Amino acid sequence: MKNNKSTSVPRLGRGKLPAYQRVYVAFRDAVRSGKLKAGQQVPSSRELALRYGVARITVTQAYEQLIAEGYLETRRGAGTFVAAELPERFFRAQGVAEASGKEGKREGGAGARYVEQPPFLSGSADLQAFPMELWLKLYAKQLRGSPYALNNYGHGEGGYAGLREAIAAHLSTQRGVRCEAGQILILSGSQPGIELVARALVKPGDAVALENPSYGGITSSFRLNGAQICPLPVDELGMRVDALEALRDCPRLVVATPARQFPLGVAMPVGRQAALLEWAEKTGAWILEDDYDSEFRFRGKPLPAMQGLSASERILYLGTFTRSMFPDLRIGYLVVPKAVYPDFLALWKAGAMNPPVSLQATLADFMRECHYARHLRKMRKLYEKRSRWLAGRVEELLGDWFELGVTDGGMHFVGFYRKPVDARRLAEEGRRRGYVFMSISSYGPAPLERDGMMFGFSSFSEEKMGAALKGLREALERAGR
């Protein structure tokens, strides 16, 4: 396709949004509607800043977000262009406003007990940074003022109404998810959500496609429910959608982590997300979008959820608070399409999947009073600092053993082995030293072309990570083949 330089730019909307967000929305909607064509060059940040009458940094921030989400791409020495691989049939002239209109030991407190996790365990939240005193005050308020909650097994229609409303508002503004409170089921973590989807949608013998590698609990749930697992390869752009076409049996369901692939950390650009959604629309398959830790993206805003890209009723969206707050909270949620919500609700009731109502109500207050948003901002800064420090030390001390993968977010990153390593022996050597040296091959439903190790950093001080790196060096010398 010929790349003609753009002679016009999208109209910049007005409103209360920050300027960079208005630039972002204008270009995103122009791409979706087809006003900006695939492969078309867009103005430089300097030129666009002059046209809009805004600071250049404003345009730069908007472009960075659009590039991260896959709407734009840069070409060395040539400039910035609309991404070349955008399925034109998928995008329609519908902006976010139109779509949403249709759908209606630091702060742990004195006496707080803290059990340290072993480096480099992934997904372990920093409990010392959590505002526990504030949380306990909110919890005590619920216990004193809600005797009904203490003497009742829970709200029967999907969970505590106040929490479902708070989650719906959060997902709409922060993740771009299109849903109402009445589509949300409150769960005891994310694993019950995976199990619920397996029971509701999969029959014995059905094919279920999973990313390879992926979270082991997903594989276990679907296998225990009789599914045939179809591993899909993952590259630098996430799950390979083209691999779905090559499968002998069309999957009943696909599980994807588009915002941040687990465990590799790569993001699926919007063009590939659109291709996956088109494939599901064509085949009638279901998609389970697992959004496990997308809140912790270090550059720009968290990437929008894939669910918000399409009006399809074949997408389920799974989220959890156990990573962003603390694991023992055991509260997650599932956004279910309206057509199948009654079936899911019946299974939810039968499985007694409702967490304690007093905890749900406490979390609802925590979110409504903006404590959750403040906590996320604080943890992003803390995790970014630790990730940057650890990545630098790995390259400095173990650069001959590891090539680092994506390090722009999350609670861990992956280092790919440069030399042959016995993954099982490395894990054993780690346990002997009191550390967790987890290879990504342990997460694969099928063998991987390239193995590596997960470096969790979220709950560990620089001192502890430094000591663990020395132990890792010794363990690698023993586990190398």
Secondary structure, DSSP 8 states (H G I E B T S, - for coil): ----B-S-------SSS-HHHHHHHHHHHHHHHTSS-TT-EE--HHHHHHHHTS-HHHHHHHHHHHHHHTSEEEETTTEEEE-S---TTT--S--HHHHHHH----SS-TT-------TT-TT---GGGS-HHHHHHHHHHHHHH-HHHHTS---SSSS-HHHHHHHHHHIIIII-----GGGEEEESSSHHHHHHHHHHH--TT-EEEEEES--HHHHHHHHHTT-EEEEEEEETTEE-THHHHT-SS--SEEEE--SS-TTT-----HHHHHHHHHHHHHHT-EEEEE-SSTT-BSSSS----GGGG---SSEEEEEESTTTT-GGG--EEEE--GGGHHHHHHHHHHTT----HHHHHHHHHHHHTTHHHHHHHHHHHHHHHHHHHHHHHHHHHHTTTEEE---SBSSEEEEEESS-B-HHHHHHHHHHHT----BGGGG-SS--SS-EEEEE-TT--HHHHHHHHHHHHHHHHHHB-
